[in-house]
Amino acid sequence: MHDPWWLRAFLAVHITAGGGAFVLAPLALMTAKGGKAHCMWGRIYFWCMAVVAFTALVMAAYRPVLFLALVAIFSFYAAFSAYRVLGQKAAWKGIPVVRGLDWFAALFCFGASLALVVLGVVRPELVQNLRIPAIVFGLVGIRISGRSMWRFTHPPAEKMFWWYVHLQGMIGSYIAAWTAFSVVTIGPLLHGAWWVWIVPISVGLPSIVATTAYYQRKFAPQPKGPLA
């Protein structure tokens, strides 16, 4: 039985947007932060990820493939929170900047990520028997959305908090795109080995930690020298 035409169309759009996101993220990372090129590539990347998530949800619901649907939610939320935080820079002053949309997205991601963990532990057959990937991705999604909700209710102490949230979210969403690319291109050659899902996040998370630490040192207040 052949897939319906609309599903093939969704798949074509999904692959095109995913390929665009895979290429555009490095362009945004390599350009000067805050510059016109960085903002342009970053904005296009965000919308590519939105298309990827939407088409993945529709296709996963039709199949149905619950694992991919839940992962698509958390993957897009990483990019969504990174994008939204650019308009929340005044939060460190205690100025309310969070909207209902931010709460809804964070709670939705938290619920989907929690479902990944629970199903991975007790009903792995419902997430295509990908027990370890489901638990790992679920825990990452819980951390991302949980930290967002903590930030919504606790004004950040650092002025540059938004920089770290933006950086971590965008790289995190790129890890998801990288994972999908690896699974589609390499996975079949390895007969669906589960560890293919884990390699990108195993490399990407240390990269996030190292990059964040670099900018924390860069933005740290410099000690004043002795008065003359």
C-alpha positions in Angstrom: 0.0 0.0 0.0 1.4 3.3 -1.1 1.4 6.4 1.1 -1.2 9.0 0.1 0.0 11.9 -2.0 -0.3 14.4 0.8 2.0 12.4 3.1 4.6 12.2 0.4 4.3 16.0 0.0 4.7 16.5 3.8 7.8 14.3 3.7 9.3 16.3 0.9 8.7 19.6 2.8 10.0 18.0 6.0 13.2 16.9 4.3 13.7 20.2 2.6 13.2 22.2 5.8 15.4 19.8 7.7 18.2 20.0 5.2 17.9 23.8 5.3 18.1 23.8 9.1 21.1 21.5 9.0 23.0 23.9 6.7 21.8 27.2 8.1 22.7 26.6 11.8 26.5 26.7 11.2 26.1 29.8 9.1 24.3 31.6 12.0 27.0 30.3 14.5 29.9 31.5 12.3 28.6 35.0 11.7 29.1 37.9 14.1 26.6 37.6 16.9 23.9 40.3 16.8 24.9 41.2 13.2 22.4 41.3 10.3 23.7 38.1 8.8 23.5 36.3 12.1 19.9 37.5 12.7 18.8 36.6 9.2 20.3 33.1 9.2 19.0 32.5 12.7 15.5 33.6 11.8 15.3 31.4 8.7 16.7 28.5 10.8 14.0 29.0 13.4 11.2 28.8 10.8 12.8 25.8 9.1 12.7 24.0 12.5 9.1 25.1 12.9 8.2 23.5 9.6 10.2 20.3 10.5 8.4 20.0 13.8 4.9 20.6 12.3 5.4 18.1 9.4 6.9 15.6 11.8 3.9 15.8 14.1 1.5 15.3 11.3 3.3 12.4 9.8 4.0 10.8 13.2 0.3 11.1 14.0 -0.8 9.4 10.7 1.7 6.5 11.0 1.4 6.6 14.1 4.9 6.9 15.5 4.6 8.3 19.0 8.4 8.5 19.6 8.9 10.9 16.7 5.9 13.0 17.6 7.2 13.5 21.2 10.8 14.2 20.1 9.5 16.7 17.5 7.8 18.7 20.3 10.9 18.9 22.5 13.2 19.6 19.5 11.2 22.6 18.4 10.8 23.9 21.9 14.6 24.3 22.2 14.5 26.6 19.2 11.3 28.3 20.3 12.7 29.2 23.8 15.9 30.4 22.2 14.0 32.7 19.9 11.5 34.0 22.5 14.2 34.8 25.0 15.5 37.6 22.7 12.5 39.6 23.7 12.8 38.8 27.4 16.2 40.5 28.0 14.6 42.8 30.6 13.7 39.9 32.9 16.8 40.3 35.0 15.5 43.7 36.1 12.3 42.0 37.4 10.2 43.4 34.5 7.4 40.9 33.5 8.1 39.8 29.9 6.7 36.3 29.8 3.4 35.7 27.9 0.8 33.0 28.1 2.3 31.4 24.9 5.6 30.9 26.7 3.9 29.1 29.6 1.9 26.9 27.2 4.9 25.9 25.2 7.0 25.1 28.2 4.2 23.1 29.8 3.5 21.3 26.6 7.2 20.4 26.1 7.5 19.3 29.8 4.5 17.0 29.4 5.7 15.5 26.1 9.2 15.0 27.6 7.9 13.4 30.7 5.8 11.0 28.6 9.0 10.0 26.7 10.7 9.1 30.0 7.7 7.3 31.5 7.0 5.3 28.3 10.7 4.5 27.8 10.8 3.0 31.3 7.4 1.2 31.5 6.0 0.8 28.0 8.9 1.0 25.5 6.8 -0.7 22.8 4.8 2.5 22.6 7.9 4.5 21.6 9.0 2.0 19.0 11.2 0.1 21.5 13.7 2.9 21.6 13.9 2.8 25.4 17.3 4.5 25.9 16.8 7.3 23.3 13.3 8.0 24.7 14.7 8.3 28.3 17.7 10.4 27.2 15.7 12.8 25.0 12.9 13.0 27.6 15.3 14.0 30.3 16.8 16.7 28.1 13.4 18.0 27.3 12.4 18.1 30.9 15.5 20.0 31.8 15.0 22.6 29.0 11.4 23.2 29.7 11.8 23.0 33.5 14.6 25.6 33.4 12.4 27.9 31.3 9.5 27.7 33.9 12.0 28.4 36.7 13.2 31.4 34.9 9.6 32.6 34.3 9.0 32.7 38.1 12.5 33.7 39.3 14.1 36.8 37.7 17.6 35.9 36.4 20.4 37.4 38.4 22.7 37.8 35.3 22.2 40.5 32.8 23.4 38.2 30.0 21.2 35.3 31.0 19.4 35.6 27.6 22.7 35.0 25.7 23.1 31.6 27.4 19.5 30.6 26.9 19.6 31.6 23.2 22.9 29.8 22.6 22.0 26.6 24.4 18.5 26.4 22.8 19.7 27.0 19.3 22.6 24.4 19.6 20.2 22.0 21.3 17.7 22.2 18.5 20.6 21.7 16.0 21.5 18.5 17.9 18.0 17.3 17.2 18.4 18.1 13.5 21.7 16.4 13.4 20.2 13.4 15.1 17.4 13.1 12.5 20.0 13.4 9.7 22.1 10.7 11.3 19.2 8.3 11.8 17.9 8.8 8.2 21.3 8.5 6.4 23.4 6.3 8.7 20.7 4.4 10.7 19.6 2.1 7.8 23.2 1.1 7.1 23.6 0.0 10.7 20.2 -1.8 10.8 18.6 0.7 13.1 21.2 0.6 15.9 19.8 2.6 18.8 23.1 4.3 19.6 22.9 6.3 16.4 20.3 8.4 18.2 22.7 9.1 21.1 25.9 10.0 19.3 24.9 13.6 18.3 23.6 14.5 21.8 26.8 12.9 23.3 28.9 15.2 21.3 26.6 18.2 21.3 26.0 18.5 25.1 29.7 18.8 26.0 29.9 21.5 23.2 27.1 23.4 24.8 28.8 23.2 28.3 32.1 24.3 26.9 30.7 27.2 24.8 28.6 28.4 27.8 31.7 28.3 30.0 33.6 30.3 27.5 31.1 33.1 27.3 30.6 33.1 31.1 34.3 33.9 31.4 34.1 36.5 28.7 31.1 38.3 30.3 32.4 38.0 33.9 33.1 41.4 35.5 36.7 42.2 35.3 38.5 43.1 38.6 39.5 46.7 38.9 43.1 47.4 39.2 44.7 49.3 42.1 44.0 53.0 42.2 46.9 55.1 41.1 
